[in-house]
Amino acid sequence: MTRKERWQTLLDLLVERGEIEVEPAAETLGVSAATVRRDLDLLAEQQLLVRTRGGAVVHGVSYELPLRYRTSRRAAEKRRISEAVAALVTPGEVIGLTGGTTTTEVARALAARPDLARSDAQGSGAPALTVVTNALNIAGELVIRPQFKIVLTGGVARAQSYELTGPLAQQVLGQLSVDTAIVGVDAFDPADGAATRHEDEAAMNRLLCDRARRVVVAADSSKLGVRAFARICPTSAVDTLITDTALPDEVAERFEAAGVAVRRV
């Protein structure tokens, strides 16, 4: 197991349990306790955890791993979801992308579409796509694609998600119109709607949905049928849900009864 793999496992255990101890973690990883102590010390230096005498704990109830440490979780499902979402987009559209690991994969899938590989995809010299986003990492990946027009909101950056939020971001987004909003969520429940853990991100995502003709939620099944702190929008505001095949039929039927088209890939 490489150091990167050990770190990912340790962080996953920490998120799941809230705390970890050196000896059990060493047994789980199949390495020495000294190796785990060094790993925890290095992760603490990056402010990804808080060291204790016998192990480590999370930073608190609002703890969230930075985006780069979450990208490998459910990677196969996210790739399938992102490809299915990207296939819904029509050349020439104005699309909105929120931040998150799944929406980042959607951006990559869009960049890989052969029919979007040139700037005159509609034969008019117009951009193949106009992408509106408040995610710094998504803008950074797509800005090198000359066939795409990238519109990045202003705002204050959140280190955990690379998203720009706040009044400046809302002011810019409020002046734009979007054909399709592609939204990443922390939770989506048929009764309670789509939600995230942070109210500032929820406010931006809510505004993006309000400015869009069509709203697509891209989420793996672990985020469905559950609730989170800050509401993005009611279920009735979502047109399509793209998720993986692990979503139970009962939950899918509840979404469909609420008017959401569900596709499992």
C-alpha positions in Angstrom: 0.0 0.0 0.0 1.4 3.4 -1.0 1.5 6.4 1.3 -1.3 8.0 -0.7 -3.5 4.9 -0.3 -2.8 4.8 3.4 -3.7 8.5 3.8 -7.0 7.9 1.9 -7.8 5.0 4.1 -7.0 6.8 7.3 -9.1 9.8 6.2 -12.0 7.5 5.2 -11.9 5.8 8.6 -11.8 9.2 10.3 -14.9 10.5 8.4 -16.8 7.3 9.1 -15.9 7.0 12.8 -15.1 10.6 13.9 -11.9 9.3 15.5 -9.2 6.7 15.0 -6.6 5.1 17.3 -3.1 4.2 16.1 -3.0 0.5 16.9 -6.4 -0.5 15.3 -5.6 1.7 12.3 -2.2 0.0 11.9 -3.9 -3.4 12.0 -6.4 -2.4 9.4 -3.7 -1.0 7.1 -1.3 -3.9 7.7 1.6 -1.5 8.7 3.4 -0.7 11.8 2.1 1.7 14.5 5.1 3.9 13.9 4.1 4.3 10.2 0.5 5.3 11.2 1.9 7.8 13.7 4.0 9.4 11.0 1.1 9.5 8.6 -1.2 11.1 11.2 1.4 13.7 12.0 1.8 14.6 8.3 -2.0 14.8 7.9 -2.3 17.0 10.9 0.3 19.4 9.4 -2.1 19.8 6.5 -4.9 20.5 8.9 -6.9 17.5 7.7 -7.2 16.1 11.3 -6.4 16.8 14.9 -3.8 14.6 16.6 -4.6 13.1 20.0 -2.3 11.2 22.3 -3.5 7.8 20.9 -4.6 8.7 17.4 -6.6 11.5 15.8 -10.0 13.1 15.7 -11.9 15.3 13.1 -11.8 19.0 13.4 -15.4 19.2 14.6 -19.0 18.8 13.6 -18.5 20.8 10.4 -15.5 18.7 9.3 -15.3 18.0 5.6 -12.4 16.6 3.6 -11.0 18.9 0.9 -12.1 17.9 -2.6 -8.7 16.4 -3.6 -9.1 13.7 -0.9 -12.6 12.8 -1.9 -12.2 12.2 -5.6 -11.4 8.5 -5.3 -14.5 7.6 -3.3 -17.0 5.8 -5.5 -14.9 6.7 -8.5 -16.4 4.1 -10.9 -20.0 5.2 -10.1 -19.1 8.8 -10.5 -17.5 8.2 -13.9 -20.7 6.4 -15.2 -22.9 9.1 -13.8 -20.8 11.9 -15.3 -20.8 10.3 -18.7 -24.6 10.0 -18.6 -25.0 13.6 -17.5 -22.6 14.9 -20.2 -24.6 13.0 -22.8 -27.7 15.1 -21.9 -26.0 18.3 -22.9 -26.7 19.7 -26.4 -24.0 21.6 -28.3 -24.3 25.3 -28.0 -26.0 25.2 -24.6 -25.3 27.4 -21.6 -24.7 25.0 -18.7 -24.1 25.7 -15.0 -21.9 23.5 -12.9 -21.7 23.6 -9.2 -18.6 22.4 -7.3 -18.1 18.8 -6.2 -16.4 15.6 -7.2 -19.2 14.4 -9.4 -19.6 17.7 -11.2 -15.9 17.8 -11.7 -16.1 14.4 -13.5 -19.0 15.8 -15.6 -16.8 18.7 -16.7 -14.1 16.1 -17.8 -16.7 14.0 -19.6 -17.9 17.1 -21.5 -14.3 18.0 -22.5 -13.9 14.4 -23.9 -16.9 14.6 -26.2 -15.8 14.5 -29.8 -18.7 16.6 -31.0 -17.7 19.4 -28.6 -14.1 19.4 -29.8 -14.4 22.5 -31.9 -15.7 26.0 -31.3 -18.2 26.0 -34.1 -20.1 22.9 -33.0 -23.3 24.5 -34.3 -21.7 25.7 -37.5 -22.1 29.4 -36.5 -18.7 30.1 -34.9 -20.3 30.1 -31.4 -18.7 28.3 -28.5 -19.4 24.5 -28.3 -20.6 25.2 -24.8 -20.8 28.1 -22.4 -20.0 26.9 -18.9 -21.0 29.0 -15.9 -19.4 27.8 -12.7 -18.4 28.9 -9.2 -15.9 26.1 -8.9 -12.3 27.2 -9.3 -11.0 23.7 -10.1 -13.7 23.2 -12.9 -12.9 26.5 -14.4 -9.2 25.7 -14.3 -9.7 22.4 -16.1 -11.9 23.8 -18.8 -10.3 27.1 -19.5 -7.7 25.4 -21.6 -10.4 24.1 -24.0 -10.7 26.9 -26.6 -14.1 25.4 -27.8 -15.7 26.3 -24.4 -16.6 29.7 -23.1 -16.0 29.8 -19.4 -17.8 32.2 -17.1 -16.5 32.1 -13.5 -18.4 33.9 -10.7 -16.5 36.0 -8.2 -16.8 35.5 -4.5 -15.0 34.1 -1.5 -13.2 30.7 -2.1 -13.9 27.7 0.2 -10.8 25.6 0.6 -12.8 22.4 1.1 -14.7 22.5 -2.1 -12.9 25.1 -4.3 -16.2 26.9 -4.6 -16.8 30.7 -4.7 -19.7 31.9 -2.6 -21.1 35.0 -1.0 -22.7 38.2 -2.2 -20.2 38.8 -5.1 -20.8 35.4 -6.5 -24.6 35.7 -6.1 -24.6 39.1 -7.8 -22.9 37.7 -10.9 -24.9 34.6 -11.1 -28.2 36.5 -10.6 -27.6 38.3 -13.9 -27.1 35.2 -16.0 -29.5 32.7 -17.7 -28.7 29.0 -18.0 -30.1 26.3 -20.1 -29.1 23.3 -17.9 -28.0 23.4 -14.3 -25.9 20.4 -13.3 -26.0 20.2 -9.5 -23.9 18.2 -7.1 -25.5 17.5 -3.7 -24.7 16.1 -0.3 -28.2 14.8 0.1 -31.4 14.4 -2.0 -34.6 13.2 -0.4 -37.9 12.8 -2.2 -39.7 14.7 0.6 -37.1 17.2 1.7 -35.4 18.0 -1.6 -31.8 18.6 -2.5 -29.4 19.8 0.2 -25.8 20.4 1.1 -23.9 20.7 4.4 -23.1 24.4 4.0 -25.5 27.2 3.8 -23.3 29.4 1.6 -22.9 26.7 -1.0 -26.6 25.9 -0.8 -27.4 29.6 -1.6 -25.3 29.5 -4.7 -26.7 26.2 -5.9 -30.3 27.4 -5.2 -29.7 30.5 -7.3 -28.2 28.5 -10.2 -31.3 26.3 -10.2 -33.5 29.4 -10.2 -31.7 30.7 -13.3 -31.9 27.4 -15.2 -34.5 26.0 -17.6 -33.6 22.5 -16.7 -32.1 21.1 -13.4 -30.1 17.9 -13.4 -28.9 16.4 -10.1 -25.9 14.2 -10.4 -25.4 12.1 -7.3 -24.3 8.6 -6.3 -26.9 6.5 -4.5 -25.3 7.0 -1.0 -26.5 10.6 -1.1 -30.1 9.7 -1.9 -33.0 9.3 0.5 -31.1 11.2 3.1 -31.1 14.8 4.5 -28.5 17.5 5.0 -28.4 20.8 6.8 -28.9 23.4 4.1 -31.6 23.1 1.5 -30.8 23.8 -2.1 -34.3 23.3 -3.7 -37.5 21.3 -3.4 -37.7 18.0 -5.3 -40.3 19.6 -7.6 -37.5 21.9 -8.9 -35.5 19.0 -10.2 -36.2 17.6 -13.7 -33.7 14.7 -13.8 -31.7 12.6 -11.4 -28.7 10.6 -12.7 -27.4 8.1 -10.2 -26.0 4.6 -10.0 -27.7 1.2 -10.1 -27.4 0.7 -6.3 -30.4 3.0 -5.8 -33.3 0.9 -4.4 -36.4 0.7 -6.5 -38.5 2.0 -3.6 -36.5 5.2 -3.4 -36.5 5.6 -7.2 -40.2 5.3 -7.3 -40.6 8.0 -4.7 -38.5 10.4 -6.8 -40.5 9.5 -9.9 -43.8 10.1 -8.0 -42.5 13.5 -7.2 -42.0 14.3 -10.9 -38.3 13.6 -11.2 -37.1 11.5 -14.1 -34.7 8.9 -12.7 -31.9 7.3 -14.6 -29.7 4.6 -13.0 -26.4 3.9 -14.8 
